[in-house]
Amino acid sequence: MTDLRNKIIHASLHLFEKHGYHGVTVNQIVDSIGTSKGGFYHHFTSKDELLFVIHDTFITYVLEKATAAKNTYHTPTKRLHAIIKSFVQVFDLYKPHISVFYQENIYLKSDYQELIKKKRDQFKDIIVETIQEGKITGEFRQDLIADITGMAILGMVNWTYKWYKKSGEKTIDEIGDIYVELIMRAVLNQQNVSAITEWHMVE
């Protein structure tokens, strides 16, 4: 990512958060960083594409991390742990992106919405498949309904954007550990709860 492209994204995040998507013009974005409209259009075909890139950045991150966990860890317990930890991290790395997403996603063009939805669905599917596999292997409770459990995990962790602050009492890593313990204690077969003590070994 070029310096100018990165500056445009960060300037637009600040402006969109403050004034809303429709309250910000391309002129305001380029003026705020001292570049030209030509510089803007060299990197983005439109303000619509810029909004898409903001959304796509953090969704791509969590999907890539979940895919890596799927390909790296051979047990559902370790895989779900890794997915949760990287999912929580996104709220520290991309909180402005996520705030703009929830504030302005209704303005995404339909073709961009489809691209975002596809990645969100892929991420959700990895979580649900991990839960289903955990039931099959006996690591997770047999009475779990995989898709509802997956949606509950997504809902719980997604809400982090509402209250997380870098200056808070807990670091994002400590918060991730709290989520891991809460979720894994809820899904693990009682006989496997002792696995919690081994989570620190998972990167």
Long-range contacts (C-beta under 8 A, 24 or more apart in sequence): 2-43, 4-33, 4-35, 4-39, 4-42, 4-43, 5-43, 7-33, 7-35, 8-33, 8-35, 8-39, 8-40, 8-43, 8-44, 8-50, 9-50, 9-53, 9-54, 9-57, 10-96, 12-50, 12-54, 13-54, 13-96, 13-97, 13-100, 14-96, 16-51, 16-54, 16-100, 16-103, 16-104, 17-96, 17-99, 17-100, 17-103, 20-103, 20-104, 21-47, 21-51, 21-100, 21-103, 21-104, 21-107, 22-107, 48-108, 48-109, 48-112, 49-112, 51-100, 51-104, 51-107, 51-108, 51-112, 52-108, 52-109, 52-112, 52-115, 52-116, 54-97, 54-100, 54-101, 55-97, 55-100, 55-101, 55-105, 55-108, 55-112, 55-116, 56-115, 56-116, 56-119, 57-94, 57-97, 58-90, 58-93, 58-94, 58-97, 58-98, 58-101, 59-116, 59-119, 59-120, 59-123, 60-119, 61-90, 61-93, 61-94, 62-86, 62-87, 62-90, 62-123, 63-119, 63-122, 63-123, 63-126, 65-89, 66-123, 66-126, 66-127, 67-126, 69-126, 70-126, 70-130, 73-202, 75-137, 75-139, 76-130, 76-131, 76-133, 76-134, 76-137, 76-139, 76-140, 77-134, 77-139, 77-140, 77-184, 77-188, 77-192, 77-195, 78-202, 79-130, 80-127, 80-130, 80-131, 80-134, 80-183, 80-184, 80-187, 81-180, 81-184, 81-199, 81-202, 82-202, 82-203, 83-126, 83-127, 83-130, 84-153, 84-157, 84-176, 84-179, 84-180, 84-183, 85-176, 85-177, 85-180, 85-202, 87-157, 88-157, 88-160, 88-172, 88-175, 88-176, 88-179, 89-172, 89-173, 89-176, 91-160, 91-161, 91-164, 91-172, 92-164, 92-166, 92-172, 95-161, 95-164, 98-161, 99-161, 102-161, 124-150, 124-151, 124-154, 127-153, 127-154, 131-187, 134-187, 138-189, 138-192, 139-188, 139-189, 139-192, 139-195, 140-187, 140-188, 140-189, 140-192, 141-187, 141-188, 141-189, 141-190, 142-189, 144-187, 149-187, 153-183, 156-182, 156-183
